Amino acid sequence: MTETPLKTLQAEVGRTYVSEWILVDQAMIDRFAEVTGDHQFIHVDPERAAQTPFGGTVAHGFLLLSLLPRLQASMGRPRPEGLRMAVNYGFERVRFVTPVRSGSRVRATSTLVSVEEKRPGQLQQLADTTLEVEGAGKPALTAVWIGQLFF
């Protein structure tokens, strides 16, 4: 008998996936500022930002959050059989813990916490997600990521 998507995914609860490292450079930060209109000097003015406790420009928190889909795609998590579509449903408990200086590398870790059926053919999963900064003792961000899967 073939396992249902629910049972297959529930068997993954507790498993952690790790992404590749990516560089968050000033060009990326500047492009994000342009798209969002958030030109606060701590993000886009290296000279002024150097005079702050950050010691240089830092990435926008929402830029870091927006990198999660890209990072998740590099985790190598198997695609559930029969999956038609996966959508972001939101986040719980998003925290921007440590600033990410321009020129830093980041990666994500994601641990599947739970999977439940919302209605026939639709599952909801929660994943503890952390964005790590290479060489830092604390993560850049932590969140519980909610995704919905349609079969």
C-alpha positions as a printed NumPy array, in Angstrom:
array([[ 0.   ,  0.   ,  0.   ],
       [ 1.314,  3.454, -0.94 ],
       [ 1.77 ,  5.87 ,  1.945],
       [-0.254,  9.063,  1.917],
       [ 1.562, 12.425,  1.635],
       [ 0.558, 13.132,  5.256],
       [ 2.22 ,  9.972,  6.58 ],
       [ 5.286, 10.472,  4.379],
       [ 5.787, 14.027,  5.644],
       [ 5.008, 13.152,  9.255],
       [ 7.888, 10.668,  9.068],
       [10.171, 13.666,  8.342],
       [ 9.185, 15.551, 11.516],
       [12.345, 16.3  , 13.458],
       [14.61 , 16.12 , 10.404],
       [16.855, 19.125,  9.761],
       [17.964, 20.391,  6.357],
       [20.802, 22.848,  5.752],
       [21.172, 25.215,  2.794],
       [24.187, 26.382,  0.876],
       [26.023, 29.542,  1.986],
       [25.287, 32.754,  0.066],
       [26.991, 36.125,  0.146],
       [25.019, 39.168,  1.28 ],
       [26.99 , 41.98 , -0.313],
       [26.416, 45.709, -0.649],
       [25.056, 45.342, -4.18 ],
       [22.328, 42.98 , -2.908],
       [21.511, 45.332, -0.023],
       [21.346, 48.328, -2.376],
       [19.031, 46.477, -4.796],
       [16.718, 45.551, -1.92 ],
       [16.691, 49.182, -0.73 ],
       [15.756, 50.291, -4.231],
       [12.886, 47.81 , -4.509],
       [11.463, 48.525, -1.044],
       [12.235, 52.223, -0.776],
       [14.004, 51.61 ,  2.544],
       [17.123, 53.747,  2.183],
       [17.98 , 54.036,  5.878],
       [21.665, 54.955,  6.092],
       [22.633, 51.869,  8.11 ],
       [21.872, 49.858,  4.973],
       [23.105, 52.062,  2.126],
       [25.688, 54.569,  3.39 ],
       [28.946, 52.787,  4.281],
       [30.618, 55.923,  5.668],
       [27.799, 56.883,  8.037],
       [27.104, 53.245,  8.975],
       [30.777, 52.823,  9.922],
       [30.18 , 55.346, 12.723],
       [27.444, 53.214, 14.308],
       [27.841, 50.252, 16.666],
       [27.389, 48.043, 13.557],
       [30.717, 49.298, 12.174],
       [29.397, 49.253,  8.612],
       [26.291, 48.669,  6.575],
       [23.921, 45.869,  7.516],
       [21.284, 43.978,  5.569],
       [17.628, 44.795,  6.03 ],
       [15.853, 42.252,  8.209],
       [13.223, 41.793,  5.529],
       [15.949, 41.151,  2.957],
       [17.169, 38.282,  5.121],
       [13.643, 36.929,  5.482],
       [13.145, 37.146,  1.718],
       [16.243, 35.014,  1.119],
       [14.661, 32.002,  2.838],
       [12.9  , 30.578, -0.263],
       [16.175, 30.73 , -2.234],
       [18.044, 29.059,  0.597],
       [15.346, 26.443,  1.109],
       [15.584, 25.484, -2.558],
       [19.24 , 24.523, -2.018],
       [18.536, 22.247,  0.963],
       [17.966, 19.096, -1.051],
       [14.719, 18.238,  0.684],
       [12.857, 15.642, -1.401],
       [ 9.7  , 16.83 , -3.125],
       [ 6.693, 14.858, -1.848],
       [ 5.133, 12.643, -4.49 ],
       [ 1.987, 14.148, -5.992],
       [ 2.704, 17.696, -4.794],
       [ 0.926, 20.153, -7.092],
       [ 1.803, 23.386, -5.322],
       [ 3.417, 24.725, -2.156],
       [ 2.695, 28.221, -0.845],
       [ 3.958, 30.416,  1.955],
       [ 1.283, 30.853,  4.588],
       [ 3.304, 33.064,  6.884],
       [ 5.55 , 33.031,  9.906],
       [ 5.213, 32.831, 13.643],
       [ 7.68 , 34.376, 16.031],
       [10.044, 36.066, 13.554],
       [13.02 , 37.591, 15.362],
       [15.978, 39.465, 13.893],
       [18.628, 38.426, 16.407],
       [21.988, 39.506, 14.966],
       [22.754, 42.122, 12.297],
       [24.266, 40.833,  9.057],
       [27.116, 43.046,  7.89 ],
       [27.593, 43.608,  4.196],
       [30.04 , 41.01 ,  2.907],
       [28.839, 38.258,  5.258],
       [27.762, 34.796,  4.211],
       [24.529, 33.282,  5.49 ],
       [22.821, 29.914,  5.334],
       [19.532, 28.521,  6.601],
       [18.646, 25.493,  8.639],
       [15.118, 24.184,  8.728],
       [13.676, 21.525, 11.026],
       [10.223, 20.194, 10.262],
       [ 8.176, 20.56 , 13.469],
       [ 4.734, 19.343, 12.429],
       [ 2.51 , 18.41 ,  9.508],
       [-1.269, 18.295,  9.663],
       [-4.117, 17.934,  7.252],
       [-6.12 , 21.144,  6.896],
       [-8.616, 19.586,  4.462],
       [-8.441, 16.753,  1.943],
       [-5.522, 17.398, -0.409],
       [-4.133, 20.268,  1.684],
       [-1.456, 19.929,  4.356],
       [ 0.104, 22.54 ,  6.592],
       [ 3.664, 22.248,  7.851],
       [ 5.596, 24.198, 10.467],
       [ 9.372, 24.445, 10.28 ],
       [11.76 , 25.957, 12.82 ],
       [13.949, 28.072, 10.584],
       [17.222, 29.763, 11.451],
       [19.423, 31.996,  9.333],
       [23.034, 31.606, 10.422],
       [25.826, 34.111,  9.836],
       [29.17 , 32.515,  9.068],
       [31.478, 32.938, 12.055],
       [28.849, 34.516, 14.317],
       [27.83 , 33.042, 17.644],
       [24.157, 33.925, 17.238],
       [21.766, 33.533, 14.306],
       [20.687, 36.444, 12.146],
       [17.047, 35.432, 12.423],
       [14.793, 32.769, 13.834],
       [11.234, 32.006, 12.815],
       [ 8.604, 29.337, 12.55 ],
       [ 7.78 , 29.127,  8.85 ],
       [ 4.273, 27.991,  7.903],
       [ 3.803, 26.37 ,  4.511],
       [ 0.786, 24.85 ,  2.867],
       [ 1.078, 21.957,  0.458],
       [-1.541, 20.987, -2.091],
       [-1.869, 17.493, -3.523]])
